[in-house]
Amino acid sequence: VARHLFPRAMQPTEAFMIVGSKTFSRTSGYGRETLRFAGSAHDTATMKHTNGHSVLGKTVVAFDAVNFGKHGGGQQYDKTCVLRDLNKAYTAFHCNSLTVVGGMPFATGQ
């Protein structure tokens, strides 16, 4: 879904943050081959106040990745590629003064 909200390619140190996100469905599987809809979800996130607005207390921070399957798997360990990924992760984890530590849920994947 997020890739449809942000159609242009991100720059090397860009990430995005969605504050007040809500879960609408459950899924099963992983990736393009097995990811499937597994029914409706009941989101139990509580409300919080951010910049004078009441929003759901859930934040999604994400950044893009390079598909090394298309670009040669050996390149992923080149210094340039490793630095790109580290910069992306740093940007995402410190987005808008939010530091993703201290008990906040964290997940990786497609």
C-alpha positions in Angstrom: 0.0 0.0 0.0 2.7 2.5 1.0 4.4 2.2 -2.4 1.2 3.5 -4.0 1.2 6.5 -1.7 4.7 7.5 -2.6 5.2 6.8 -6.3 8.6 8.4 -6.9 11.8 6.8 -6.0 13.2 7.8 -2.6 16.6 9.5 -2.3 19.5 7.7 -0.5 18.7 9.2 2.9 14.9 9.4 2.7 12.3 7.5 4.7 8.7 8.2 5.4 6.5 8.2 8.5 2.8 7.7 8.8 1.4 8.8 12.1 -2.0 7.4 13.3 -2.1 4.4 11.0 -4.8 1.8 11.4 -4.8 -1.9 10.8 -7.8 -3.0 8.7 -7.0 -6.6 7.8 -5.1 -9.7 8.9 -2.7 -11.4 6.5 -1.0 -14.8 6.2 2.1 -15.7 4.3 5.0 -13.6 3.2 6.0 -11.7 0.0 4.5 -12.0 -3.4 4.2 -15.8 -3.5 2.2 -16.5 -0.3 0.9 -13.2 1.2 -2.9 -13.5 1.4 -5.8 -11.7 3.1 -6.8 -13.6 6.3 -9.8 -11.6 7.4 -10.8 -8.3 9.0 -8.8 -7.0 11.9 -9.9 -5.1 15.0 -7.3 -2.4 15.7 -6.9 -1.8 19.4 -4.5 1.1 19.2 -5.2 3.9 21.7 -5.5 7.6 20.8 -2.7 10.1 21.4 -2.3 13.8 20.9 0.2 14.9 18.3 0.7 18.5 17.2 -2.8 19.4 18.6 -4.6 16.6 16.9 -6.0 13.3 18.2 -4.6 10.4 16.2 -4.3 6.6 16.7 -1.1 5.9 18.7 0.5 3.9 16.0 3.3 5.0 13.7 4.7 3.3 10.6 8.2 4.3 9.5 9.6 2.7 6.3 12.3 3.0 3.7 12.9 1.4 0.4 15.3 -1.4 -0.5 17.3 -2.5 -3.5 16.2 -5.7 -5.2 19.6 -7.4 -5.5 18.0 -10.3 -7.3 17.7 -8.0 -10.3 20.9 -6.2 -9.7 23.3 -9.0 -8.8 23.4 -10.6 -5.4 27.2 -10.0 -5.0 26.7 -6.2 -5.0 24.8 -6.1 -1.8 28.1 -6.3 0.2 29.9 -3.6 -1.7 30.8 -0.6 0.5 28.5 1.7 -1.4 25.4 -0.5 -1.0 26.1 -1.3 2.7 26.4 2.5 3.4 23.2 3.2 1.5 21.3 0.7 3.6 22.9 1.9 6.9 22.0 5.5 6.0 18.4 4.5 5.1 18.0 2.6 8.4 19.5 5.5 10.4 17.1 8.0 8.7 14.1 5.7 9.3 14.9 5.0 13.0 15.5 8.7 13.8 12.7 10.1 11.7 11.2 13.4 13.0 13.0 13.1 16.4 11.4 9.6 16.9 13.9 7.1 18.0 12.7 3.5 17.5 13.8 2.0 20.8 12.6 1.4 24.3 9.7 -1.0 23.8 8.3 0.2 20.6 7.2 -2.6 18.3 9.6 -3.2 15.4 9.2 -5.4 12.3 11.0 -6.0 9.0 9.9 -7.4 5.8 8.2 -6.7 2.5 
